[in-house]
Amino acid sequence: MAGTQRSFEGRKALVIGGSGGIGRAVALALAKKGCSLFVTGGNSQKRLDDTLKAARDAGGDAQGFLCPADEEGAAERIFGRAGAPDIVVCAWGPFQRGKLEETDEEFWRKMAIGNLVFPGTIVSLAIRGMMQRKYGRILLFGGSNTDTIRGYTTSAAYSAAKTALGVVAKSAARAGAPWGVTCNVICPGLTDTEYLDEEARAYNRARSPAGRAMEVDEVSQLAIALLENPGINGAVVSADQGLVI
């Protein structure tokens, strides 16, 4: 039941991109809910080790490894190590600005592979076992304002790929619902993480209708609510304080 202190006791969660930022916050929240964690990071062993230690301190078993998600075959390698997770959170995706008229094929490929092909493959790999076991929770992360089709002046390639995650989630919901599997997308607004410098923080404060950026814990609380609730399936949830980019 939602709100239960250790509602995921005995469940195994895979958190991709869980060594920092929003992914770390979700990973630690899952540990507090009783999950056994498998966390992947990109390139910082120290950041990953710190996250694993924090998860263990929160009362959860935690393992993980570094696996840059932009490498070919990364999704298969991750599942080869992670085993059969009950919960999968994909909190990774490269962001790069680029005006549409200045964007080349390489740029489009990078944004599409990182933000659609990779998470789409993760969903395909995850849902097979979940359907067989008759339980599963999948959570993806879109970008700011990618909860519906919009136009963008400086992020068309990134935002197009992120918007398409809604199709992935709704397709997974249709396939998985009879088997107890849910898949949802959170589209967070400008969020304050350790990756931002002061200039970026000032930009976020200026653009946000609330005059501040989202906190990672605010996003992780929403993530847990979606993962706990079996009735929310195929949802694309905007969590951006009313931001319009």
KELUM-57443 format. One line per field, with one value per residue (C-alpha): residue number from 1; residue in one letter; z, x, y. Coordinates in steps of 0.2 Angstrom, whole numbers. Example, Ala and Ser with C-alpha at 12.3 -4.5 7.8 and 13.67 -1.06 7.14 Angstrom:
2
nr: 1,2
rest: A,S
z: 39,36
x: 62,68
y: -22,-5
***
This chain:
245
nr: 1,2,3,4,5,6,7,8,9,10,11,12,13,14,15,16,17,18,19,20,21,22,23,24,25,26,27,28,29,30,31,32,33,34,35,36,37,38,39,40,41,42,43,44,45,46,47,48,49,50,51,52,53,54,55,56,57,58,59,60,61,62,63,64,65,66,67,68,69,70,71,72,73,74,75,76,77,78,79,80,81,82,83,84,85,86,87,88,89,90,91,92,93,94,95,96,97,98,99,100,101,102,103,104,105,106,107,108,109,110,111,112,113,114,115,116,117,118,119,120,121,122,123,124,125,126,127,128,129,130,131,132,133,134,135,136,137,138,139,140,141,142,143,144,145,146,147,148,149,150,151,152,153,154,155,156,157,158,159,160,161,162,163,164,165,166,167,168,169,170,171,172,173,174,175,176,177,178,179,180,181,182,183,184,185,186,187,188,189,190,191,192,193,194,195,196,197,198,199,200,201,202,203,204,205,206,207,208,209,210,211,212,213,214,215,216,217,218,219,220,221,222,223,224,225,226,227,228,229,230,231,232,233,234,235,236,237,238,239,240,241,242,243,244,245
rest: M,A,G,T,Q,R,S,F,E,G,R,K,A,L,V,I,G,G,S,G,G,I,G,R,A,V,A,L,A,L,A,K,K,G,C,S,L,F,V,T,G,G,N,S,Q,K,R,L,D,D,T,L,K,A,A,R,D,A,G,G,D,A,Q,G,F,L,C,P,A,D,E,E,G,A,A,E,R,I,F,G,R,A,G,A,P,D,I,V,V,C,A,W,G,P,F,Q,R,G,K,L,E,E,T,D,E,E,F,W,R,K,M,A,I,G,N,L,V,F,P,G,T,I,V,S,L,A,I,R,G,M,M,Q,R,K,Y,G,R,I,L,L,F,G,G,S,N,T,D,T,I,R,G,Y,T,T,S,A,A,Y,S,A,A,K,T,A,L,G,V,V,A,K,S,A,A,R,A,G,A,P,W,G,V,T,C,N,V,I,C,P,G,L,T,D,T,E,Y,L,D,E,E,A,R,A,Y,N,R,A,R,S,P,A,G,R,A,M,E,V,D,E,V,S,Q,L,A,I,A,L,L,E,N,P,G,I,N,G,A,V,V,S,A,D,Q,G,L,V,I
z: 0,-4,11,19,27,18,4,-7,5,-4,-21,-32,-41,-55,-56,-71,-69,-50,-44,-45,-47,-48,-50,-34,-25,-32,-28,-9,-8,-14,-2,12,6,7,-10,-14,-26,-42,-47,-63,-65,-80,-76,-58,-47,-31,-34,-37,-21,-11,-17,-13,4,7,1,13,27,23,26,9,0,-14,-28,-44,-58,-70,-87,-99,-106,-122,-127,-139,-130,-114,-110,-113,-102,-88,-88,-89,-72,-64,-66,-65,-57,-51,-53,-66,-66,-80,-75,-88,-105,-113,-115,-128,-135,-154,-165,-178,-193,-186,-181,-191,-192,-179,-166,-170,-168,-151,-144,-152,-146,-128,-125,-135,-141,-125,-113,-126,-126,-107,-107,-119,-109,-92,-97,-103,-86,-77,-87,-84,-65,-65,-57,-63,-61,-74,-73,-86,-86,-100,-101,-96,-106,-115,-108,-124,-142,-142,-153,-146,-152,-145,-140,-154,-156,-137,-134,-149,-142,-124,-130,-138,-121,-119,-133,-125,-108,-115,-126,-111,-101,-114,-115,-96,-87,-88,-80,-66,-75,-75,-84,-82,-86,-76,-85,-71,-73,-70,-55,-43,-43,-40,-58,-59,-57,-50,-67,-71,-54,-57,-74,-66,-53,-66,-78,-65,-61,-43,-42,-38,-46,-41,-27,-31,-16,-23,-39,-29,-19,-35,-42,-26,-27,-45,-42,-27,-36,-47,-54,-62,-79,-95,-87,-92,-77,-78,-62,-67,-56,-72,-82,-100,-110
x: 0,6,14,19,37,45,32,45,53,60,60,75,77,88,92,101,110,108,125,120,106,88,93,103,88,76,89,90,71,69,82,72,57,66,72,88,97,108,114,123,134,143,161,163,167,168,151,144,153,146,128,130,136,122,109,117,116,98,95,95,107,116,127,132,145,150,143,142,125,130,141,134,126,125,107,111,127,117,104,117,124,108,98,79,74,56,58,67,71,80,86,99,99,111,106,113,106,105,95,85,93,111,108,117,114,127,118,101,108,116,100,89,100,103,85,74,84,93,78,66,78,78,59,59,72,64,46,49,53,41,27,32,34,17,24,34,37,46,49,57,62,57,63,56,40,40,24,15,20,27,39,57,69,85,82,72,82,83,65,58,67,61,43,43,45,27,23,35,27,9,14,22,6,-5,7,10,-6,-14,2,4,17,16,27,26,36,40,45,54,56,72,80,94,107,125,129,124,135,129,125,114,105,102,95,83,77,74,64,54,36,40,56,66,71,64,73,78,68,52,55,60,44,33,43,40,21,20,30,19,2,-3,-17,-6,0,5,5,16,17,24,33,39,30,21,37,35,51
y: 0,17,26,10,12,-3,-6,-14,-26,-41,-32,-29,-12,-7,11,17,33,31,38,56,69,63,45,45,52,39,25,31,32,15,8,16,7,-10,-13,-22,-10,-12,5,10,25,33,37,42,27,38,45,27,21,35,31,13,17,29,16,3,15,18,-1,-8,-20,-11,-16,-8,-5,9,7,22,21,28,14,1,-14,-5,-11,-29,-28,-19,-33,-46,-40,-34,-50,-50,-33,-30,-12,-2,16,24,41,44,53,65,84,95,111,114,125,114,123,119,101,88,69,65,76,69,51,55,62,49,34,41,47,35,19,16,18,9,-6,-6,-7,-21,-31,-27,-31,-49,-55,-44,-51,-69,-65,-56,-40,-25,-7,4,22,33,51,64,82,98,101,85,78,83,88,106,116,120,133,126,108,100,84,81,85,75,59,63,66,49,41,44,32,19,20,19,4,-5,-1,-9,-25,-26,-21,-39,-45,-33,-22,-3,10,28,44,59,75,85,104,113,103,108,94,93,95,113,128,144,152,137,139,157,153,140,152,165,154,145,152,147,157,141,125,108,99,81,75,82,72,56,57,58,43,33,37,31,15,11,13,-1,9,23,15,23,41,55,66,84,90,107,120,127,130,134,134
***
